[in-house]
Amino acid sequence: MARWMAKAIYAVKIMLFHDQLEMSRRELAGIRRVAFFVTMVYAKYWNEAMIPSYAAKNDLDFITDVKRICDDGVASVAERAMRRHLWYLSENLIGLAIFDDRISPEQKAEMVEGMKRPSTTKNPRRPESKTPINFNRPLSAFCSVRSMQVLKSQLGGQQPTFLELSPETWNTDSCFKCAKKRAGVLKVTNDLAERGIALIQRFLGNRTKDERQTQFLLKLARLHAKAVPKKTKAELRKVLELNK
């Protein structure tokens, strides 16, 4: 997301100073479409991307806003890209939306009922992209018994007893306040690439400031990945036995 946003900001800057630049009509039209999308739709959701409890509702609202505000071409591309990033609508993480203050008590009550439904057999980490997703569905439609796990994890494995109460009273319940506080400091990950970049930056920052050593460590990690293609204990044992 950060890499895309850098390009998006650049497009907005070009649009601001387009009178001082030489561009063809086609180039100007393309820049205008990107700048319009960024300023009218994307910026709002980008600023809220680090709030875990907002993620599920924002995923649905983002697609709705793109279709409502942008042209069909932009909306189609945005929706296709968004379908690859729907982790927070998965049965595993949809429960975080319980802590979203923008969601009405009635909707939260429906989510609690949804958490009583049996889970899917495939345990998807996100709704399958090959399956048509109705973005007009309520959040409760994405819930199942598996959605309870993320709430338990915020309470150290204990049962989220606040679910037995009316959502209108949750903000005064100590169990809910504890879970909401912990959920609020969760680190949001946008995709595996950014997770990998953050991990390697943190690792290298703790190990060395020397660029030559950095390159050496990266080569070593690449060689290790080739030597142990499958990240399992059994595969590691095979490699160790061969090198005895």
LOZA-991232 format. One record per residue (C-alpha): residue number from 1; residue in one letter; x, y, z. Coordinates in nm, 2 decimals, padded with zeros to 4 digits. Each point is the difference from the previous one (the first is absolute). Layout:
<pts>
pt nr:NUM; rest:a; xx:X; yy:Y; zz:Z
...
</pts>
This chain:
<pts>
pt nr:1; rest:m; xx:00.00; yy:00.00; zz:00.00
pt nr:2; rest:a; xx:00.28; yy:00.24; zz:00.08
pt nr:3; rest:r; xx:00.16; yy:-00.05; zz:-00.34
pt nr:4; rest:w; xx:-00.32; yy:00.06; zz:-00.18
pt nr:5; rest:m; xx:-00.08; yy:00.31; zz:00.21
pt nr:6; rest:a; xx:00.34; yy:00.15; zz:-00.09
pt nr:7; rest:k; xx:-00.10; yy:-00.03; zz:-00.37
pt nr:8; rest:a; xx:-00.35; yy:00.13; zz:00.08
pt nr:9; rest:i; xx:00.13; yy:00.31; zz:00.17
pt nr:10; rest:y; xx:00.24; yy:00.06; zz:-00.30
pt nr:11; rest:a; xx:-00.30; yy:-00.02; zz:-00.23
pt nr:12; rest:v; xx:-00.19; yy:00.26; zz:00.21
pt nr:13; rest:k; xx:00.30; yy:00.23; zz:-00.01
pt nr:14; rest:i; xx:00.02; yy:-00.03; zz:-00.38
pt nr:15; rest:m; xx:-00.37; yy:00.09; zz:-00.02
pt nr:16; rest:l; xx:00.05; yy:00.31; zz:00.22
pt nr:17; rest:f; xx:00.27; yy:00.13; zz:-00.23
pt nr:18; rest:h; xx:-00.12; yy:-00.14; zz:-00.33
pt nr:19; rest:d; xx:-00.03; yy:00.36; zz:-00.15
pt nr:20; rest:q; xx:00.38; yy:00.02; zz:00.03
pt nr:21; rest:l; xx:00.07; yy:-00.33; zz:-00.16
pt nr:22; rest:e; xx:-00.02; yy:-00.13; zz:-00.35
pt nr:23; rest:m; xx:-00.24; yy:-00.29; zz:-00.02
pt nr:24; rest:s; xx:-00.22; yy:-00.15; zz:-00.27
pt nr:25; rest:r; xx:-00.37; yy:-00.01; zz:00.05
pt nr:26; rest:r; xx:00.02; yy:-00.37; zz:00.06
pt nr:27; rest:e; xx:00.26; yy:00.04; zz:00.27
pt nr:28; rest:l; xx:-00.19; yy:00.28; zz:00.17
pt nr:29; rest:a; xx:-00.32; yy:-00.20; zz:-00.01
pt nr:30; rest:g; xx:00.18; yy:-00.30; zz:00.17
pt nr:31; rest:i; xx:00.16; yy:00.22; zz:00.26
pt nr:32; rest:r; xx:-00.34; yy:00.16; zz:00.07
pt nr:33; rest:r; xx:-00.17; yy:-00.33; zz:00.06
pt nr:34; rest:v; xx:00.27; yy:-00.12; zz:00.24
pt nr:35; rest:a; xx:00.00; yy:00.33; zz:00.19
pt nr:36; rest:f; xx:-00.38; yy:00.00; zz:00.02
pt nr:37; rest:f; xx:00.00; yy:-00.35; zz:00.14
pt nr:38; rest:v; xx:00.27; yy:00.07; zz:00.25
pt nr:39; rest:t; xx:-00.16; yy:00.33; zz:00.14
pt nr:40; rest:m; xx:-00.36; yy:-00.10; zz:-00.01
pt nr:41; rest:v; xx:00.02; yy:-00.36; zz:00.11
pt nr:42; rest:y; xx:00.33; yy:-00.15; zz:00.09
pt nr:43; rest:a; xx:00.15; yy:00.26; zz:00.23
pt nr:44; rest:k; xx:-00.27; yy:-00.05; zz:00.26
pt nr:45; rest:y; xx:00.04; yy:-00.38; zz:00.02
pt nr:46; rest:w; xx:00.38; yy:00.03; zz:-00.01
pt nr:47; rest:n; xx:00.00; yy:00.22; zz:00.31
pt nr:48; rest:e; xx:-00.22; yy:-00.25; zz:00.18
pt nr:49; rest:a; xx:00.19; yy:-00.31; zz:-00.12
pt nr:50; rest:m; xx:00.19; yy:-00.04; zz:00.33
pt nr:51; rest:i; xx:-00.31; yy:-00.04; zz:00.21
pt nr:52; rest:p; xx:-00.07; yy:-00.37; zz:00.03
pt nr:53; rest:s; xx:-00.37; yy:00.03; zz:00.11
pt nr:54; rest:y; xx:-00.07; yy:00.22; zz:-00.30
pt nr:55; rest:a; xx:00.13; yy:-00.24; zz:-00.26
pt nr:56; rest:a; xx:-00.30; yy:-00.22; zz:-00.07
pt nr:57; rest:k; xx:-00.25; yy:00.28; zz:-00.04
pt nr:58; rest:n; xx:00.25; yy:00.21; zz:-00.20
pt nr:59; rest:d; xx:00.05; yy:-00.29; zz:-00.25
pt nr:60; rest:l; xx:-00.37; yy:00.00; zz:-00.08
pt nr:61; rest:d; xx:-00.04; yy:00.38; zz:00.00
pt nr:62; rest:f; xx:00.31; yy:00.05; zz:-00.22
pt nr:63; rest:i; xx:-00.15; yy:-00.21; zz:-00.28
pt nr:64; rest:t; xx:-00.34; yy:00.18; zz:00.04
pt nr:65; rest:d; xx:00.16; yy:00.34; zz:-00.02
pt nr:66; rest:v; xx:00.22; yy:-00.08; zz:-00.30
pt nr:67; rest:k; xx:-00.30; yy:-00.12; zz:-00.20
pt nr:68; rest:r; xx:-00.20; yy:00.30; zz:00.11
pt nr:69; rest:i; xx:00.26; yy:00.27; zz:-00.06
pt nr:70; rest:c; xx:00.24; yy:-00.12; zz:-00.27
pt nr:71; rest:d; xx:-00.05; yy:-00.11; zz:-00.36
pt nr:72; rest:d; xx:-00.06; yy:-00.36; zz:-00.09
pt nr:73; rest:g; xx:00.36; yy:-00.06; zz:-00.12
pt nr:74; rest:v; xx:00.15; yy:00.11; zz:00.33
pt nr:75; rest:a; xx:-00.26; yy:-00.18; zz:00.21
pt nr:76; rest:s; xx:00.06; yy:-00.32; zz:-00.18
pt nr:77; rest:v; xx:00.38; yy:00.01; zz:00.05
pt nr:78; rest:a; xx:-00.04; yy:00.10; zz:00.36
pt nr:79; rest:e; xx:-00.25; yy:-00.27; zz:00.08
pt nr:80; rest:r; xx:00.22; yy:-00.27; zz:-00.16
pt nr:81; rest:a; xx:00.30; yy:00.12; zz:00.20
pt nr:82; rest:m; xx:-00.20; yy:00.02; zz:00.32
pt nr:83; rest:r; xx:-00.12; yy:-00.36; zz:-00.03
pt nr:84; rest:r; xx:00.36; yy:-00.11; zz:00.06
pt nr:85; rest:h; xx:00.01; yy:00.19; zz:00.34
pt nr:86; rest:l; xx:-00.31; yy:-00.11; zz:00.19
pt nr:87; rest:w; xx:00.17; yy:-00.16; zz:00.30
pt nr:88; rest:y; xx:-00.21; yy:00.20; zz:00.25
pt nr:89; rest:l; xx:-00.32; yy:-00.13; zz:-00.15
pt nr:90; rest:s; xx:00.11; yy:-00.36; zz:00.07
pt nr:91; rest:e; xx:-00.17; yy:-00.21; zz:00.26
pt nr:92; rest:n; xx:00.32; yy:00.02; zz:00.21
pt nr:93; rest:l; xx:00.02; yy:00.38; zz:00.02
pt nr:94; rest:i; xx:-00.35; yy:00.14; zz:-00.06
pt nr:95; rest:g; xx:-00.05; yy:-00.01; zz:00.38
pt nr:96; rest:l; xx:00.23; yy:00.31; zz:00.03
pt nr:97; rest:a; xx:-00.29; yy:00.21; zz:-00.14
pt nr:98; rest:i; xx:-00.17; yy:-00.05; zz:00.33
pt nr:99; rest:f; xx:00.22; yy:00.28; zz:00.13
pt nr:100; rest:d; xx:-00.09; yy:00.24; zz:-00.28
pt nr:101; rest:d; xx:-00.19; yy:00.29; zz:00.16
pt nr:102; rest:r; xx:-00.15; yy:00.10; zz:-00.34
pt nr:103; rest:i; xx:-00.20; yy:-00.33; zz:-00.01
pt nr:104; rest:s; xx:-00.35; yy:00.03; zz:00.17
pt nr:105; rest:p; xx:-00.10; yy:-00.22; zz:00.30
pt nr:106; rest:e; xx:-00.26; yy:-00.17; zz:-00.23
pt nr:107; rest:q; xx:00.27; yy:-00.10; zz:-00.25
pt nr:108; rest:k; xx:00.23; yy:-00.13; zz:00.28
pt nr:109; rest:a; xx:-00.29; yy:-00.20; zz:00.14
pt nr:110; rest:e; xx:-00.04; yy:-00.16; zz:-00.34
pt nr:111; rest:m; xx:00.38; yy:-00.08; zz:-00.01
pt nr:112; rest:v; xx:-00.03; yy:-00.17; zz:00.34
pt nr:113; rest:e; xx:-00.28; yy:-00.22; zz:-00.15
pt nr:114; rest:g; xx:00.21; yy:-00.07; zz:-00.30
pt nr:115; rest:m; xx:00.28; yy:-00.13; zz:00.22
pt nr:116; rest:k; xx:-00.23; yy:-00.29; zz:00.09
pt nr:117; rest:r; xx:00.00; yy:-00.13; zz:-00.36
pt nr:118; rest:p; xx:00.22; yy:-00.30; zz:-00.09
pt nr:119; rest:s; xx:00.33; yy:00.09; zz:-00.16
pt nr:120; rest:t; xx:00.10; yy:-00.09; zz:-00.36
pt nr:121; rest:t; xx:00.21; yy:-00.32; zz:-00.05
pt nr:122; rest:k; xx:00.28; yy:00.17; zz:-00.19
pt nr:123; rest:n; xx:00.08; yy:00.25; zz:00.27
pt nr:124; rest:p; xx:00.07; yy:00.28; zz:-00.25
pt nr:125; rest:r; xx:00.24; yy:00.28; zz:00.12
pt nr:126; rest:r; xx:-00.21; yy:00.23; zz:-00.23
pt nr:127; rest:p; xx:-00.31; yy:-00.04; zz:-00.22
pt nr:128; rest:e; xx:00.10; yy:-00.20; zz:-00.30
pt nr:129; rest:s; xx:00.07; yy:00.24; zz:-00.30
pt nr:130; rest:k; xx:-00.15; yy:-00.25; zz:-00.25
pt nr:131; rest:t; xx:-00.33; yy:00.01; zz:00.19
pt nr:132; rest:p; xx:-00.22; yy:00.31; zz:-00.08
pt nr:133; rest:i; xx:-00.01; yy:00.22; zz:00.31
pt nr:134; rest:n; xx:-00.31; yy:00.20; zz:00.06
pt nr:135; rest:f; xx:00.13; yy:00.32; zz:00.15
pt nr:136; rest:n; xx:-00.35; yy:00.10; zz:00.11
pt nr:137; rest:r; xx:-00.01; yy:-00.28; zz:00.25
pt nr:138; rest:p; xx:00.00; yy:00.10; zz:00.37
pt nr:139; rest:l; xx:00.31; yy:-00.07; zz:00.21
pt nr:140; rest:s; xx:-00.20; yy:-00.27; zz:00.19
pt nr:141; rest:a; xx:-00.01; yy:-00.20; zz:-00.32
pt nr:142; rest:f; xx:00.37; yy:-00.06; zz:00.02
pt nr:143; rest:c; xx:00.00; yy:-00.12; zz:00.36
pt nr:144; rest:s; xx:00.01; yy:-00.36; zz:00.13
pt nr:145; rest:v; xx:00.10; yy:-00.18; zz:00.32
pt nr:146; rest:r; xx:00.36; yy:00.05; zz:-00.11
pt nr:147; rest:s; xx:-00.04; yy:00.37; zz:00.03
pt nr:148; rest:m; xx:-00.01; yy:-00.04; zz:00.38
pt nr:149; rest:q; xx:00.37; yy:-00.10; zz:00.01
pt nr:150; rest:v; xx:00.13; yy:00.35; zz:-00.07
pt nr:151; rest:l; xx:-00.20; yy:00.13; zz:00.29
pt nr:152; rest:k; xx:00.13; yy:-00.27; zz:00.23
pt nr:153; rest:s; xx:00.36; yy:00.08; zz:-00.11
pt nr:154; rest:q; xx:-00.05; yy:00.35; zz:00.13
pt nr:155; rest:l; xx:-00.10; yy:-00.13; zz:00.34
pt nr:156; rest:g; xx:00.28; yy:-00.26; zz:00.04
pt nr:157; rest:g; xx:-00.22; yy:-00.29; zz:-00.10
pt nr:158; rest:q; xx:-00.29; yy:00.09; zz:00.23
pt nr:159; rest:q; xx:-00.35; yy:00.01; zz:-00.12
pt nr:160; rest:p; xx:-00.13; yy:00.34; zz:-00.12
pt nr:161; rest:t; xx:-00.28; yy:00.02; zz:00.25
pt nr:162; rest:f; xx:-00.11; yy:00.34; zz:-00.12
pt nr:163; rest:l; xx:-00.16; yy:-00.17; zz:-00.30
pt nr:164; rest:e; xx:-00.27; yy:-00.12; zz:00.24
pt nr:165; rest:l; xx:-00.10; yy:00.37; zz:00.06
pt nr:166; rest:s; xx:-00.17; yy:00.25; zz:-00.21
pt nr:167; rest:p; xx:00.24; yy:00.18; zz:-00.23
pt nr:168; rest:e; xx:-00.13; yy:00.33; zz:00.14
pt nr:169; rest:t; xx:00.16; yy:-00.08; zz:00.33
pt nr:170; rest:w; xx:00.33; yy:-00.13; zz:-00.12
pt nr:171; rest:n; xx:00.19; yy:00.32; zz:00.05
pt nr:172; rest:t; xx:-00.06; yy:-00.02; zz:00.37
pt nr:173; rest:d; xx:00.11; yy:-00.37; zz:00.03
pt nr:174; rest:s; xx:00.36; yy:-00.06; zz:00.12
pt nr:175; rest:c; xx:00.04; yy:-00.31; zz:-00.21
pt nr:176; rest:f; xx:-00.09; yy:00.19; zz:-00.32
pt nr:177; rest:k; xx:00.22; yy:00.30; zz:00.09
pt nr:178; rest:c; xx:00.29; yy:-00.23; zz:00.06
pt nr:179; rest:a; xx:-00.04; yy:-00.18; zz:-00.34
pt nr:180; rest:k; xx:-00.06; yy:00.33; zz:-00.18
pt nr:181; rest:k; xx:00.32; yy:00.15; zz:00.14
pt nr:182; rest:r; xx:00.21; yy:-00.30; zz:-00.11
pt nr:183; rest:a; xx:-00.16; yy:-00.01; zz:-00.34
pt nr:184; rest:g; xx:00.08; yy:00.37; zz:-00.04
pt nr:185; rest:v; xx:00.37; yy:-00.06; zz:00.01
pt nr:186; rest:l; xx:00.01; yy:-00.29; zz:-00.25
pt nr:187; rest:k; xx:00.24; yy:00.05; zz:-00.29
pt nr:188; rest:v; xx:-00.19; yy:00.00; zz:-00.33
pt nr:189; rest:t; xx:00.17; yy:-00.18; zz:-00.29
pt nr:190; rest:n; xx:-00.11; yy:00.09; zz:-00.35
pt nr:191; rest:d; xx:00.17; yy:-00.28; zz:-00.19
pt nr:192; rest:l; xx:00.28; yy:-00.26; zz:00.02
pt nr:193; rest:a; xx:00.24; yy:00.22; zz:-00.19
pt nr:194; rest:e; xx:-00.01; yy:00.29; zz:00.25
pt nr:195; rest:r; xx:00.02; yy:-00.26; zz:00.29
pt nr:196; rest:g; xx:00.32; yy:-00.14; zz:-00.16
pt nr:197; rest:i; xx:00.15; yy:00.35; zz:-00.06
pt nr:198; rest:a; xx:-00.07; yy:00.10; zz:00.36
pt nr:199; rest:l; xx:00.14; yy:-00.33; zz:00.13
pt nr:200; rest:i; xx:00.33; yy:00.03; zz:-00.19
pt nr:201; rest:q; xx:00.04; yy:00.37; zz:00.09
pt nr:202; rest:r; xx:-00.05; yy:-00.08; zz:00.36
pt nr:203; rest:f; xx:00.24; yy:-00.29; zz:-00.01
pt nr:204; rest:l; xx:00.28; yy:00.18; zz:-00.19
pt nr:205; rest:g; xx:-00.04; yy:00.31; zz:00.22
pt nr:206; rest:n; xx:00.07; yy:-00.21; zz:00.31
pt nr:207; rest:r; xx:00.29; yy:-00.18; zz:-00.16
pt nr:208; rest:t; xx:00.21; yy:00.25; zz:-00.20
pt nr:209; rest:k; xx:00.02; yy:00.35; zz:-00.14
pt nr:210; rest:d; xx:00.26; yy:-00.10; zz:-00.26
pt nr:211; rest:e; xx:-00.14; yy:-00.02; zz:-00.35
pt nr:212; rest:r; xx:00.25; yy:-00.28; zz:-00.10
pt nr:213; rest:q; xx:-00.11; yy:-00.21; zz:00.30
pt nr:214; rest:t; xx:-00.36; yy:00.07; zz:-00.10
pt nr:215; rest:q; xx:00.05; yy:-00.13; zz:-00.35
pt nr:216; rest:f; xx:00.19; yy:-00.30; zz:00.14
pt nr:217; rest:l; xx:-00.29; yy:-00.09; zz:00.23
pt nr:218; rest:l; xx:-00.25; yy:00.03; zz:-00.28
pt nr:219; rest:k; xx:00.20; yy:-00.24; zz:-00.22
pt nr:220; rest:l; xx:00.04; yy:-00.24; zz:00.30
pt nr:221; rest:a; xx:-00.38; yy:00.01; zz:00.05
pt nr:222; rest:r; xx:-00.06; yy:-00.07; zz:-00.37
pt nr:223; rest:l; xx:00.24; yy:-00.30; zz:00.00
pt nr:224; rest:h; xx:-00.16; yy:-00.14; zz:00.32
pt nr:225; rest:a; xx:-00.35; yy:00.03; zz:-00.17
pt nr:226; rest:k; xx:00.13; yy:-00.21; zz:-00.29
pt nr:227; rest:a; xx:00.16; yy:-00.25; zz:00.23
pt nr:228; rest:v; xx:-00.32; yy:-00.04; zz:00.20
pt nr:229; rest:p; xx:-00.29; yy:00.06; zz:-00.24
pt nr:230; rest:k; xx:-00.26; yy:-00.14; zz:00.23
pt nr:231; rest:k; xx:-00.02; yy:00.18; zz:00.34
pt nr:232; rest:t; xx:-00.06; yy:-00.31; zz:00.20
pt nr:233; rest:k; xx:00.19; yy:-00.18; zz:00.28
pt nr:234; rest:a; xx:00.01; yy:-00.32; zz:-00.21
pt nr:235; rest:e; xx:00.17; yy:00.18; zz:-00.29
pt nr:236; rest:l; xx:00.24; yy:00.18; zz:00.23
pt nr:237; rest:r; xx:00.10; yy:-00.34; zz:00.15
pt nr:238; rest:k; xx:00.07; yy:-00.14; zz:-00.35
pt nr:239; rest:v; xx:00.24; yy:00.29; zz:-00.07
pt nr:240; rest:l; xx:00.18; yy:-00.04; zz:00.33
pt nr:241; rest:e; xx:00.04; yy:-00.37; zz:-00.05
pt nr:242; rest:l; xx:00.15; yy:00.05; zz:-00.35
pt nr:243; rest:n; xx:00.25; yy:00.25; zz:00.14
pt nr:244; rest:k; xx:00.12; yy:-00.23; zz:00.28
</pts>
